[in-house]
Amino acid sequence: MGSINMSTSKGIISSHTARTRRGTFSSLLLSKPKPHSLIPPISKSHTFPLSISTPHSHPIPITKSKSKSKSSLTPTISPLNLKSRLHNGETLYGLFLLSFSPTLAEIAALAGYDFVVVDMEHGPGAVADALPCLHALTAANTAAILRLPESSPAWAKKALDLGPQGLMFPMIDTPEAARHAVSSCRFPPAGLRGAAHPIVRASRYGLDDGYLAGYLDDLLVMCQVESHDGVRNASEIAAVDGVDCVQMGPLDLSASLGYLWDPGNKRVREVLREAERKVLESRNDDASAGAYLAGFSTPYDGPRDMRSRGYHMVSGAVDVALFRNAALDDVTRFKIDGSESSDDSQDKEGDEKYWSE
């Protein structure tokens, strides 16, 4: 038997292995994932109930399409997502999360908020920090909205790949800016969104066969009007195809008008009412078009008053402000004599609980 040149054979094996690994990686990246042979198939009608029950919880359907053809893909959309709930006439109440704490996100969800906005504009976290918060909200079956640091396709792409139910674009002053925001949420040729749908969380890492067919039906696009220019163009912004909500920004609006230190000024309230009227009229003219009105409550404008004026999405609190108020109350009760007076039981709805947009 002849001898084997081990160094030569190792080189051949190494080269073959490298080519095989490269081919395997490419096929894994682009091919359809296959279920493990030991795992029984999941029927179309099967649902997995959540282990945590909330006042607004409901099963999340997991569907698998039998056919791999493009024409057979169907959306796998929860029947009670944010967009469908708005279409059903509901008024949704939410909270802003600045702490990027998954624990506080989970508590907010279990408390019964309809949605939680993870704020990457003013909060300290970025995309990687937002992901654990989305995990917590998904586990408690509560919708997550991501507010971007700026209105750009690059930020929108990274945020959308995480799979939130909504995306909020700050400082939209013109209909052109609104169209650009919508384009950032759509795949080519309809838009500018980068395509990594076979492997990202938004498509359940490629396991959702119907993702491409229904991703827009499950996404709420929100444009913030928070400047005098934005108010002037509010009607045109609300009319842009693909803009689902126009979100008022009262504090930035007050700064734009020259009342940074006086957000409750009469002039600020008048301009805010003008913007509200324009957005509401966009839907009154045609119930199938236009945008819903969304906004923040402030000490000068409570959530119930906003609902009575036609707001369909109201953000009534911020996690860090809620903790701040609770901490101040706790310290005050301990340090000040007579802390057990009847003042402790008074309604504190008017307490400051807003922040700078």
C-alpha positions in Angstrom: 0.0 0.0 0.0 1.4 3.4 -1.0 1.9 6.1 1.6 -0.5 9.1 1.8 0.8 12.6 1.7 -1.0 14.0 4.7 -0.2 17.6 4.1 -1.5 17.4 0.5 -4.6 15.5 1.6 -5.3 18.0 4.4 -5.1 20.9 1.9 -7.6 19.1 -0.4 -9.9 18.4 2.5 -9.6 22.0 3.9 -10.3 23.5 0.5 -13.3 21.2 0.0 -14.6 22.0 3.5 -14.3 25.8 2.9 -16.2 25.6 -0.4 -18.9 23.4 1.3 -19.3 25.8 4.2 -19.6 28.8 1.9 -22.2 27.0 -0.2 -24.0 25.9 2.9 -24.1 29.4 4.4 -25.5 30.9 1.1 -28.2 28.2 1.0 -29.1 28.8 4.6 -29.4 32.5 4.1 -31.7 32.4 1.1 -33.5 29.1 1.3 -36.8 28.4 3.1 -36.2 27.0 6.7 -37.4 23.3 7.0 -39.0 22.0 10.2 -37.1 19.4 12.2 -38.3 15.9 11.2 -39.1 15.0 14.8 -41.4 18.0 15.3 -45.0 17.3 14.2 -46.4 19.7 11.6 -48.6 22.6 12.7 -52.0 22.9 11.2 -53.3 26.1 9.8 -56.0 26.4 12.4 -53.8 25.7 15.4 -53.1 28.4 17.9 -50.8 28.6 20.9 -52.4 30.4 23.9 -50.2 32.7 25.8 -49.1 31.7 29.3 -49.7 35.2 30.6 -53.3 36.5 30.5 -54.1 40.2 30.3 -57.3 42.1 30.0 -56.6 42.5 26.3 -54.8 39.3 25.5 -55.7 36.9 22.7 -54.0 33.9 21.0 -51.4 34.6 18.4 -52.0 32.4 15.3 -49.1 30.5 13.8 -49.7 29.5 10.3 -47.7 27.6 7.7 -48.5 27.8 4.0 -48.4 24.5 2.2 -47.4 26.0 -1.1 -44.1 27.8 -1.7 -45.4 29.6 -4.7 -45.4 33.4 -4.5 -49.0 33.7 -5.5 -50.2 31.5 -2.6 -48.7 33.7 0.1 -51.4 35.1 2.5 -51.0 37.6 5.3 -50.7 36.2 8.8 -52.1 39.1 10.7 -53.5 39.2 14.2 -57.2 40.2 13.9 -56.8 42.7 16.7 -53.6 44.5 15.8 -53.4 48.3 16.2 -54.5 49.2 12.7 -57.5 46.9 12.7 -58.5 48.2 16.2 -58.4 51.7 14.9 -60.5 50.7 11.9 -63.0 49.3 14.4 -63.4 52.7 16.0 -61.5 52.0 19.2 -59.6 54.7 21.1 -56.2 53.3 22.2 -54.3 54.3 25.3 -50.6 53.9 25.6 -47.4 54.6 27.5 -43.9 55.9 26.4 -40.9 53.9 27.6 -37.8 56.0 28.0 -36.0 53.7 30.4 -35.5 50.8 27.9 -36.3 48.5 30.8 -37.9 45.2 29.7 -39.3 44.8 33.2 -41.1 48.1 33.1 -42.3 47.3 29.5 -43.7 44.0 30.8 -45.4 45.7 33.8 -47.0 48.3 31.4 -48.3 45.5 29.2 -49.7 43.5 32.1 -51.3 46.7 33.5 -53.5 46.9 30.4 -52.0 49.6 28.1 -53.0 49.0 24.5 -49.5 49.9 23.2 -46.1 50.9 24.4 -43.8 53.3 22.5 -40.1 52.5 22.9 -38.6 55.9 22.5 -35.2 55.9 20.6 -35.4 59.6 20.0 -35.2 60.8 23.7 -34.4 57.6 25.5 -30.8 56.5 26.0 -31.1 53.2 24.1 -30.8 52.3 20.4 -32.0 49.4 18.3 -30.2 46.6 20.3 -31.5 48.0 23.5 -35.1 48.1 22.1 -35.1 44.4 21.3 -35.5 43.0 24.8 -38.3 45.5 25.4 -40.1 44.1 22.3 -39.5 40.6 23.6 -41.2 41.5 26.9 -44.2 43.2 25.1 -44.7 40.3 22.7 -44.7 37.8 25.6 -47.5 39.9 27.2 -49.3 40.3 23.8 -49.1 44.1 23.7 -48.2 46.1 20.7 -44.8 47.8 20.5 -44.2 51.1 18.6 -40.7 52.3 17.9 -40.0 56.0 17.8 -37.0 56.7 15.6 -34.2 59.1 16.5 -34.6 60.8 13.1 -36.7 60.3 10.0 -34.4 58.4 7.8 -34.5 55.1 5.7 -31.5 53.8 7.6 -33.1 54.0 11.0 -36.4 52.8 9.7 -34.8 49.7 8.1 -33.2 48.6 11.3 -36.3 49.3 13.4 -38.7 47.5 11.0 -36.5 44.4 10.9 -37.2 44.0 14.7 -41.0 43.6 13.9 -42.8 46.4 15.8 -46.4 47.0 15.1 -45.8 50.7 14.6 -43.1 53.2 13.6 -43.1 56.8 14.6 -41.2 59.4 12.5 -40.4 62.6 14.3 -40.4 66.2 12.9 -42.5 65.7 9.7 -43.1 69.2 8.4 -44.2 68.6 4.8 -46.1 66.1 2.7 -42.8 65.3 0.9 -41.3 64.3 4.2 -44.3 62.2 4.9 -44.1 60.4 1.6 -40.4 59.8 2.3 -41.3 58.2 5.6 -43.8 55.9 4.0 -41.3 55.0 1.3 -38.9 54.0 4.1 -41.4 51.4 5.2 -42.0 49.7 1.8 -39.8 47.3 -0.1 -38.8 48.1 -3.7 -40.2 48.9 -6.2 -42.8 50.7 -4.0 -40.2 52.1 -1.6 -36.7 52.2 -0.2 -36.7 49.6 2.5 -33.7 47.2 2.4 -34.7 43.5 2.1 -33.5 41.0 4.6 -36.9 39.4 5.2 -35.7 35.7 5.1 -33.8 36.1 8.3 -35.1 39.0 10.5 -37.4 39.0 13.5 -40.1 40.8 11.6 -40.8 37.7 9.5 -40.3 35.3 12.5 -36.8 34.7 11.1 -38.2 33.5 7.8 -40.8 31.2 9.3 -43.8 33.4 8.4 -44.7 32.5 4.9 -47.2 35.3 4.6 -44.9 38.1 5.7 -44.3 39.8 2.4 -48.0 39.6 1.5 -49.2 41.3 4.7 -46.4 43.3 6.2 -48.0 46.7 5.4 -51.4 45.6 6.7 -49.8 44.9 10.1 -47.7 48.1 10.3 -48.9 51.5 11.7 -47.0 54.4 10.1 -47.1 57.5 12.4 -45.9 61.0 11.4 -45.3 63.6 14.1 -46.5 67.1 13.5 -44.6 69.3 16.0 -43.7 72.6 14.4 -45.6 75.6 13.0 -44.6 74.5 9.5 -46.0 71.1 10.2 -49.3 72.5 11.3 -49.6 74.6 8.2 -49.2 71.4 6.1 -51.2 69.1 8.4 -54.0 68.5 5.9 -51.5 67.5 3.1 -49.5 65.3 5.5 -52.6 63.5 6.7 -53.7 62.9 3.1 -50.5 61.1 2.1 -51.2 57.5 1.1 -49.7 55.2 3.7 -49.7 57.6 6.7 -51.9 56.0 9.2 -51.6 58.4 12.1 -50.6 62.0 12.6 -49.1 62.4 16.1 -49.2 65.8 17.7 -46.1 67.0 19.5 -47.3 69.8 21.9 -44.0 70.7 23.6 -41.9 71.0 20.4 -44.8 72.9 18.9 -44.8 75.4 21.8 -41.0 75.8 21.3 -41.6 76.4 17.6 -44.0 79.1 18.4 -41.7 80.8 20.9 -43.3 79.5 24.1 -40.7 76.9 25.2 -41.3 77.8 28.9 -45.1 78.2 28.5 -46.5 75.2 26.7 -50.0 75.9 28.1 -50.1 79.3 26.4 -53.4 80.2 24.7 -51.6 80.7 21.4 -50.1 77.2 21.6 -53.5 75.6 22.3 -55.1 77.5 19.4 -52.4 76.3 16.9 -52.7 72.7 18.3 -56.5 72.8 17.8 -55.9 74.0 14.2 -53.7 71.0 13.5 -56.2 68.6 15.1 -59.0 70.0 13.0 -57.1 69.5 9.8 -56.2 65.9 10.6 -59.8 65.0 11.6 -61.2 66.6 8.4 -58.9 64.3 6.4 -61.0 61.4 7.6 -64.4 63.1 7.7 -64.3 63.7 4.0 -63.7 60.0 3.3 -63.8 57.4 6.0 -61.5 55.1 4.0 -58.7 57.7 3.6 -56.9 60.2 5.8 -55.1 59.6 9.0 -56.1 59.0 12.6 -55.3 61.6 15.3 -52.8 60.7 18.0 -51.0 62.7 20.7 -49.6 63.1 24.2 -51.5 64.2 27.2 -50.1 67.1 29.3 -51.1 68.9 32.5 -53.0 71.3 30.2 -54.7 68.7 28.2 -55.8 65.5 29.8 -56.4 62.2 28.0 -60.1 62.2 28.5 -60.4 65.7 27.0 -58.3 64.5 24.0 -60.5 61.5 23.5 -63.6 63.8 23.5 -62.0 65.9 20.7 -61.5 62.9 18.4 -58.1 61.5 19.3 -57.9 57.7 18.6 -54.5 57.2 20.1 -53.5 58.8 23.4 -50.2 58.5 25.2 -51.0 59.4 28.8 -47.8 58.7 30.7 -44.1 58.0 30.6 -42.4 55.3 32.6 -39.7 57.5 34.1 -42.2 60.2 35.0 -44.5 57.7 36.7 -41.6 56.4 38.8 -40.4 60.0 39.5 -43.8 61.0 40.8 -44.2 57.8 42.9 -40.7 58.3 44.4 -41.4 61.9 45.3 -44.7 61.0 46.9 -43.0 58.2 48.9 -40.2 60.5 50.2 -42.6 63.3 51.0 -45.0 61.1 53.0 -42.1 59.9 55.1 -40.3 63.2 55.7 -43.1 65.7 56.1 -45.2 65.7 59.3 -48.9 65.1 58.7 -48.3 63.0 55.7 -51.2 60.8 56.5 -53.6 63.6 55.9 -56.5 63.4 53.5 -54.3 65.0 50.8 -52.7 61.6 50.2 -56.0 60.3 48.8 -56.7 63.1 46.4 -56.8 62.5 42.7 -53.4 63.4 41.2 -54.4 63.3 37.6 -53.2 66.8 37.1 -49.7 66.0 38.2 -46.9 66.7 35.8 -46.3 63.6 33.8 -45.1 64.7 30.4 -41.7 65.3 29.0 -40.0 67.0 26.1 -40.9 65.7 22.7 
